[in-house]
Amino acid sequence: KFKLWSNSRRCRSSTVVLATLMFSLASSLLTLAAKTLTDFNSEFQDDSQKDAHEFLSCVLNMIQSLSFDLQMAAAVMGVTYTCPVDAHMSFKMLNIRTCKGCGCQSMTEEQYLNLSLVPADSVSQSLQEYLKEGQLEFHCSCGVRESTKQLSFLTLPNVLIIQLIRFRFTSTFCLEKDSIPTELSRELVVNPENTIIQTGTRYSLVSIISHLGPTADSGHYICDSNNAHQAQEADVTSDYFNGMAPISSGRWKCGDKPTKEKGPHCWKRYRSCRGSVSEQQAMFLRHG
């Protein structure tokens, strides 16, 4: 019995030491990552509140900037390196401008890491509004000043990041938060007519970054990610994301003032922060 108790005490002691070492290592890595980020972008040097989307964009741009050096280092070691941002998140859009008078067209390719959309009833609707044909004032050589513009996917990423524009300036130049509820579907479909290659693609929702707080100057960000393995084991169809509020099978909506009926996790977060809960950024994973 003494031997068993002694071994148990040693095991607990080893666990504490291991946990301490892991915490120390994680803390050192976070400190190093923070310093690297501030060296890349001085805006993150102070302790003031920052935008989560700007932070993510900065990290992705930093990874891209290191691509050449890492490729050279990999070549020296006899291996190859592929930038994960370029391979999975970067994509191209084709911007087509058409004159209403003579029909003359001009095309411009633009590189993207994400899409910034105006909130609507659903993310799908926001995407369709972004991609639909719009009016543009442009002085063509034929004399007509009216043109149309149309955006289409030239390439499709494996990981599609969508930002819902929640913060905007008023007419008095005050920053305010838009808390219009937006439905988040488990799948997002890019229709064939919205791509140059005329091929539709389905994306699965895998992660959501949300801002908790009533204003742009208060609150904090949280991240919800799916756990497909856990969801399959529990055989659940609605509460697929930890903390998101299911409104029906496979759909979520989180808006300004959640109610208890929307889900216990969302209500608990609302009560704890005493503010609004609204999705800020969603990440979708491409099927196949």
Residue pairs with C-beta under 8 A, 6 or more apart in sequence:
34 44
36 62
37 44
37 58
37 59
37 62
38 44
38 45
40 58
40 61
40 62
40 65
41 58
41 62
43 50
43 54
43 58
44 50
44 55
44 58
49 217
51 167
52 209
52 211
52 221
52 280
52 281
53 114
53 163
53 209
53 280
53 281
56 161
56 209
56 281
57 113
57 114
60 85
60 89
60 113
61 113
63 83
63 84
63 85
64 83
64 85
64 86
64 90
67 81
67 83
67 85
67 86
70 81
70 83
71 80
71 81
73 81
74 80
74 81
85 113
87 158
88 157
88 158
88 159
89 113
89 114
89 157
89 158
89 159
89 161
90 111
90 112
90 113
90 157
91 111
91 112
91 153
91 154
91 155
91 156
91 157
91 160
92 109
92 110
92 111
92 112
92 153
92 154
92 155
93 109
93 110
93 112
93 151
93 152
93 153
93 154
94 107
94 108
94 109
94 110
94 151
94 152
94 153
94 154
94 196
95 107
95 108
95 109
95 110
95 149
95 150
95 151
96 105
96 106
96 107
96 149
96 150
96 151
96 152
97 105
97 106
97 107
97 108
97 136
97 138
97 147
97 148
97 149
98 104
98 105
98 147
98 148
98 149
98 150
99 105
99 138
99 140
99 142
99 144
99 146
99 147
100 144
100 146
100 147
100 148
101 140
101 142
101 143
101 144
101 146
102 140
102 142
102 144
104 140
104 141
104 142
109 154
113 161
114 160
114 161
114 162
114 163
114 281
115 127
115 130
115 160
115 161
115 162
115 163
116 163
116 165
117 123
117 126
117 127
117 129
117 130
117 162
117 163
117 164
117 165
118 126
118 129
118 130
118 164
118 165
119 126
119 164
119 165
119 166
119 178
119 180
119 182
120 126
120 129
120 180
120 182
121 182
121 183
122 182
122 183
122 184
122 185
123 162
123 164
123 182
123 183
123 184
123 185
123 188
123 282
124 185
124 188
124 189
126 162
126 164
126 182
127 162
127 188
127 190
130 151
131 150
131 151
131 152
131 194
133 148
133 149
133 150
134 148
134 149
134 150
135 146
135 147
135 148
135 149
136 146
136 147
136 148
136 149
137 145
137 146
137 147
138 145
138 146
138 147
139 145
140 147
152 194
152 195
152 196
153 190
153 194
153 195
153 196
154 195
154 196
156 190
156 195
156 201
156 286
157 286
158 285
158 286
159 283
159 284
159 285
159 286
160 188
160 203
160 283
160 284
160 286
161 281
161 282
161 283
161 284
162 188
162 281
162 282
162 283
162 284
163 280
163 281
164 182
164 278
164 279
164 280
164 281
164 282
165 178
166 177
166 178
166 179
166 211
166 278
166 280
167 175
167 176
167 177
167 178
167 216
168 175
168 176
168 178
169 175
169 176
170 176
175 216
175 217
176 215
176 216
177 211
177 213
177 214
177 215
177 216
177 276
177 278
178 278
179 255
179 256
179 276
179 278
180 255
180 256
180 278
181 253
181 254
181 255
181 256
181 278
182 253
182 255
182 278
182 279
183 247
183 251
183 252
183 253
184 205
184 208
184 244
184 251
184 252
184 253
184 254
184 279
184 282
185 205
185 250
185 251
186 204
186 205
186 240
186 250
186 251
187 202
187 203
187 204
187 205
187 250
188 202
188 203
188 205
188 284
189 200
189 201
189 202
189 203
190 200
190 201
190 202
190 203
191 200
192 198
192 199
192 200
195 201
201 286
201 287
202 286
202 287
203 284
203 285
203 286
203 287
204 284
204 285
204 287
205 226
205 282
205 283
205 284
206 225
206 226
206 283
206 284
206 285
207 223
207 224
207 225
207 226
207 282
207 283
208 223
208 224
208 225
208 241
208 244
208 279
208 281
208 282
208 283
209 221
209 222
209 223
209 279
209 280
209 281
209 282
209 283
210 221
210 222
210 223
210 224
210 254
210 277
210 278
210 279
210 280
211 219
211 220
211 221
211 278
211 280
212 219
212 220
212 221
212 222
212 269
212 273
212 275
212 276
212 277
213 219
213 220
213 273
213 275
213 276
214 274
214 275
214 276
215 275
218 275
219 273
219 275
220 273
221 280
222 243
222 269
224 241
224 242
224 243
224 244
225 241
225 242
226 240
226 241
227 242
231 240
237 249
237 250
238 246
238 248
238 249
238 250
239 246
239 263
240 246
240 250
241 252
242 265
243 265
243 266
243 269
244 252
244 254
244 263
244 265
244 266
245 252
245 253
245 254
245 258
245 262
245 263
245 265
245 266
245 267
246 252
246 262
246 263
247 253
247 262
253 262
254 262
254 266
254 277
254 278
254 279
255 276
255 277
255 278
256 276
256 277
256 278
257 270
257 276
258 266
258 267
258 270
258 277
259 267
260 267
266 277
269 277
270 276
270 277
